[in-house]
Amino acid sequence: MSEMNEYTPDLFELIDEDGNKRNFELIDAAEIDGEQYFAMVPAIEDEDFLDADCDLVILKAIEDNGEEILASIDDDDEFEVIAGYFMQRLQEAIDED
């Protein structure tokens, strides 16, 4: 098989506020107004995933105790702007295909 046909997703194991671990696939990243943002979807873990709704998760890189971590966006206005940006890019990618 040609190497050009192989796809290896960028996977991240994220831990929520309750300590639960889940794998997410990075689908897009962007720097906006000097901040780094990441758009992710839950990673496919079993066949039932294909029938489930897929939520887009948008996280922001922040510094915490000298370490860069990914965190949710608490400001509603900031989230709306960033979500709109990623949704537009996703729609453009879909339209290209």
Contacts in CASP RR format, 6 or more apart in sequence:
PFRMAT RR
TARGET T0000
AUTHOR 0000-0000-0000
METHOD contacts of the structure
MODEL  1
MSEMNEYTPDLFELIDEDGNKRNFELIDAAEIDGEQYFAMVPAIEDEDFL
DADCDLVILKAIEDNGEEILASIDDDDEFEVIAGYFMQRLQEAIDED
9 25 0 8 1.000
9 26 0 8 1.000
9 43 0 8 1.000
10 25 0 8 1.000
10 26 0 8 1.000
11 23 0 8 1.000
11 24 0 8 1.000
11 25 0 8 1.000
11 26 0 8 1.000
11 43 0 8 1.000
12 23 0 8 1.000
12 24 0 8 1.000
12 25 0 8 1.000
12 26 0 8 1.000
12 40 0 8 1.000
12 70 0 8 1.000
13 21 0 8 1.000
13 22 0 8 1.000
13 23 0 8 1.000
13 24 0 8 1.000
14 21 0 8 1.000
14 22 0 8 1.000
14 23 0 8 1.000
14 24 0 8 1.000
14 40 0 8 1.000
14 59 0 8 1.000
14 70 0 8 1.000
15 21 0 8 1.000
16 22 0 8 1.000
22 42 0 8 1.000
22 43 0 8 1.000
23 42 0 8 1.000
23 43 0 8 1.000
23 45 0 8 1.000
24 40 0 8 1.000
24 41 0 8 1.000
24 42 0 8 1.000
24 43 0 8 1.000
24 57 0 8 1.000
25 40 0 8 1.000
25 41 0 8 1.000
25 42 0 8 1.000
25 43 0 8 1.000
25 44 0 8 1.000
26 38 0 8 1.000
26 39 0 8 1.000
26 40 0 8 1.000
27 39 0 8 1.000
27 40 0 8 1.000
27 41 0 8 1.000
27 56 0 8 1.000
27 90 0 8 1.000
28 38 0 8 1.000
28 39 0 8 1.000
28 86 0 8 1.000
28 89 0 8 1.000
28 90 0 8 1.000
29 36 0 8 1.000
29 37 0 8 1.000
29 38 0 8 1.000
29 39 0 8 1.000
30 36 0 8 1.000
30 37 0 8 1.000
30 85 0 8 1.000
30 86 0 8 1.000
30 89 0 8 1.000
31 37 0 8 1.000
32 81 0 8 1.000
32 82 0 8 1.000
32 85 0 8 1.000
35 60 0 8 1.000
35 61 0 8 1.000
36 60 0 8 1.000
36 61 0 8 1.000
37 58 0 8 1.000
37 59 0 8 1.000
37 60 0 8 1.000
37 61 0 8 1.000
37 73 0 8 1.000
37 82 0 8 1.000
37 85 0 8 1.000
37 86 0 8 1.000
38 58 0 8 1.000
38 59 0 8 1.000
38 60 0 8 1.000
38 61 0 8 1.000
38 70 0 8 1.000
39 56 0 8 1.000
39 57 0 8 1.000
39 58 0 8 1.000
39 86 0 8 1.000
39 90 0 8 1.000
40 56 0 8 1.000
40 57 0 8 1.000
40 58 0 8 1.000
40 59 0 8 1.000
41 54 0 8 1.000
41 55 0 8 1.000
41 56 0 8 1.000
41 57 0 8 1.000
42 49 0 8 1.000
42 54 0 8 1.000
42 55 0 8 1.000
42 57 0 8 1.000
44 50 0 8 1.000
56 83 0 8 1.000
56 86 0 8 1.000
56 87 0 8 1.000
56 90 0 8 1.000
58 73 0 8 1.000
58 79 0 8 1.000
58 82 0 8 1.000
58 83 0 8 1.000
58 86 0 8 1.000
59 70 0 8 1.000
59 71 0 8 1.000
59 72 0 8 1.000
59 73 0 8 1.000
60 70 0 8 1.000
60 71 0 8 1.000
60 72 0 8 1.000
60 73 0 8 1.000
60 82 0 8 1.000
61 68 0 8 1.000
61 69 0 8 1.000
61 70 0 8 1.000
61 71 0 8 1.000
62 68 0 8 1.000
62 69 0 8 1.000
62 70 0 8 1.000
62 71 0 8 1.000
63 69 0 8 1.000
64 71 0 8 1.000
73 79 0 8 1.000
73 82 0 8 1.000
END
